[in-house]
Amino acid sequence: MNGGAPQQHCVVYCTCPDNDSAARIAHALVDEQLAACVNLLPGVTSIYKWKGEIAHEKEVLLLIKTRRVLIPRLIGAIRPLHPYELPEVISVPITDGLPDYLQWIDNELESSV
């Protein structure tokens, strides 16, 4: 079902401290054609250890649909906009999907690749 080369598409996870920073990053990524679509999922609770202390924070999770080849540029766009010292930016390959949707991703990002 994959609309192209194996694992050329991916979902990037990025957590943000609030809706404003999440929306700012999402708009920039779509505007710069580094993401075809970004979902903002508010109300995520993250528990992690940071600088020796356990943190328990409410965050907004970004689900960023893009292509693997754009990841370095996507990270470069996120870093200056993100308020965290060390933002979470991790990629998970899309191994299968609706071919028309995967083609739509490609069409939206065509001039960026």
N, C-alpha and C positions, 0 to 999 in steps of 0.2 A: 503493500500500500504506500510505501514511501514515494513521494513525488520527485525524488532526485537521488543524488549520490547518497550512500549510506551515512547517516549521522551528520549531514550538512546543516540541519536545523537543530536548534537547541532552545531550551528555556533557561534563562538566567534568573537566579534568586538573589534578591537584594533587600535587606531590611532597612527601614528608616525609622527615626524616632517619632515622626508625626506626619499628618496628611499633607501639610504644606511642602515639606522637603520631598516627600514621595511624589507629589504632583509635579513639582518643579523638575525633578529628575526625569519622570516619565515623559513630560512634554518635550524636554530637550532631546531625549533619545528618539522619539518619534519624529520630531521636527528635523533632526539631523540624519534621518533615515538609517539609524543604527538599530532600531526596533520597529517591527511592523505593528506591534500591539503591546501595551503594558497594562496588566491588571493590577489594581491597588486593593489589597486585602487588609482592611483595618482590623484592629482587635486581636492581633497575634500576640501571644505571651511568649517571651523568650527568657530562658533561664540559662545562664552561662557564667563562666568564671573569667573575670577580667582584673588584671593586676592584683591577683591573690584574693579577691573578694568575689563571692557569689552575687550576681546581679539577677534581678527579677524585673523585667521591663515590658511595658506595652509597646508594641511596634506596629508598623505598617509594612506588609510584605509586598514587594513588587515581583510580579511574574512577567518576565520580559521575553517575548518571542522574537528570535533573531536567527542569524546564521553564524556558524562557528568561525568563519573567516573574519567576522566583524568584532569578535570578542576583544582583541587588544584595543581597538578604537573605542568600543563601548566602555571598557574599564577607564580609558583615558578621559572620556566624557563624564563619567560618574565621579571620579576622584575629586575634582575641584568643586563640584556641586554638593557633595555629601558632607553632612556635619560631623560624622564620626571620624575619629582618628584612624580607625581600621574598619572600613565598611565591609560587610559580607557581600561578596560578589562571587557566586559559584554557578557553574554551568552544568546542565544535565542534557545529554543528547536526546533528541526526539528520534526514536528508531522507527516509528510508524505513525501514520495519521491519515486523515482524510486528504487524498491527493489534491483536491481543489483548494483546501485550506493551505497546504504546504506551498502550492503554486502561488497563492495570494501573498504569502510571506515573501517569496522570491520576487514577485512583481513589485511589492512595496519597497524592497531593498535593492532593487536592480541597479540603480545608479550609484549605490554605495560600494558595491562589490567590485 
